């Protein structure tokens, strides 16, 4: 116990936690910041110190019975929770959850829960239970509920070294609880949810990496370095792909170094000499620059892969599908093959070849990237597109509303995007769910939570239109929800109508192209309400639906897709190591 005191470290640590203090606890792949999840003041203090205003925390409990106090636990969820990998599992909240663990996952319908997986963690819960004999106590509800969040201040990589922890966490943790085993590899907790009876990754890391993903066939070895957000590295060997643990967003120097270290470590321990290097089409990502330097130094081919192509290729690769598929890629943003801002794409993908056959109707981004952080701006963009721009200044209380209305009217500083994520933001803004987001995807998560709480509704008749040019127009839906006062009903209507619109859009193209397999990829498919409803509608049309299961559907799976595309390009005699040329 690094607090200058002698004695029983576990008992002292528990006493501090129960007094409302914050501890840094050494784990397997890094340190956790821990506090009493039932102490709202301690949770709020942890948020202030970590500068994590509203993003959900995970809760560690002694056993499934303890989780059942505040979350719903079906057989599928219990099996994943108790699996030897011990991931964080997203569970639906029970009534009263937010009273028991106030501030842990505010406004969201789900809470992340995990069981102990190190001896030190078990000792804390054993101490809180009164040091009972045997293990039967683990099957009984226990009072101790601990917030366990990664100890990585400022979005930097996880702290792994004790002296580093003492230095970097001294302003956050009141004390450190450590052990004498070195942390060999930095690795965050994995996050999964049970989706249609199967585990699906939100984040693939501790316990699951670098276990291989089986590919359909052997091929050249490739190093793929992911994108910018939720970065991972993938290396292939024969008919296996090895996706690294979650590295994180490449918005700071330590994270960029961690990406390079992860690539070097995987190549070394797996004894792989890559024959090509794949990266995102965006040239300004650190991962793209690293890939270019790595390939140049070794004289290797460099393969840029369009972002949404990689999303679909990742899903196809994990299912061993090598033929053409209909791909639906829905996410926040990715550089398009035409230089545009893509994010709601209907694609025909066949290995290294990709054709954009449709996209969501574009919306303006008033203020550029700022619009992605302020959903009211996307709501304003939807109103402008509907010819209701005069409502913007009086509908939204933000002082910038008149200026935003002018931006949209004059088409100034308002680039256009087909992003599905921005349509979610627009819906959240129109329904008054959220005007400004505290973290990426928050508005969509809150919208999903409201839809989940309301329950299923019928889609809006006439809520969309599919043009002859393949553009799916959701403005009729936006027009309708702009007049709805009940946010939960509006959220349910948005999800139901969006799923129905997407299903019709896909089914039309699948019939026209005589394709029967559909791959769903991109961060929007972490939305359980949308993903489950859309998959059910497509299967009812007789289509085979491929969903991300062995890698996350978000950018955490991008490196797998990049590797798959690069391998296919190298084996295609018509390719010149750039998929756009295939």
Buried (B, 14 or more C-beta within 10 A) or exposed (E): BBBEEEEEBBBBBBEBBBEBBBBBBBBBBBBBBBBBBBBBEBBEBBBEBBEBEBBBBBBBBBBBBBBBBBBBBEEBBBBBBEBEBBBBBBBBBBEEBBEBBBBBBBBBBBBBBBBBBBEBBBBBBBBBBEEEEEEEBBEEEBEBBBBBBBBBBEEBBBBBBBEEBBEBBEEBBBBBBBBEEEBEBBBBBBBBBBBBEEBBBBBBBBBBBBEBBEBBEEBBBBBBBBBBBBBBBBBBBEBBBBBBBBBBBBEBEEBBEBBBBBBEBBBEEBEBEBBBBBBBBBEEBBBBBBBBEBBEEEEBBBBBBBBBBBBBBBBBBBBEBBEBBBBBBBBBBBBBBEEBBBBBBBBBBBBBBBBBBBBBBBBBBBBEEBBBBBBBBBBBBBBBBBEBBEBBBEBBEBEBBEBBBBBBEEEEBBBBBBBBBBBBBBBBBBBBBBBBBEEBBBBBBBBBBBBBEBEEBEBBEEBBBBEEEBBBBBBBBBBBBBEBEEBBBBBBBBBBBBBBBBBBBBBBBBEEEEBEBBBBBBBBBBBBBBBBBBBEBBEEBEBBBBBBBBBBBBBBBBBBBBBBBBBBBBEBEEBEBBBBEB
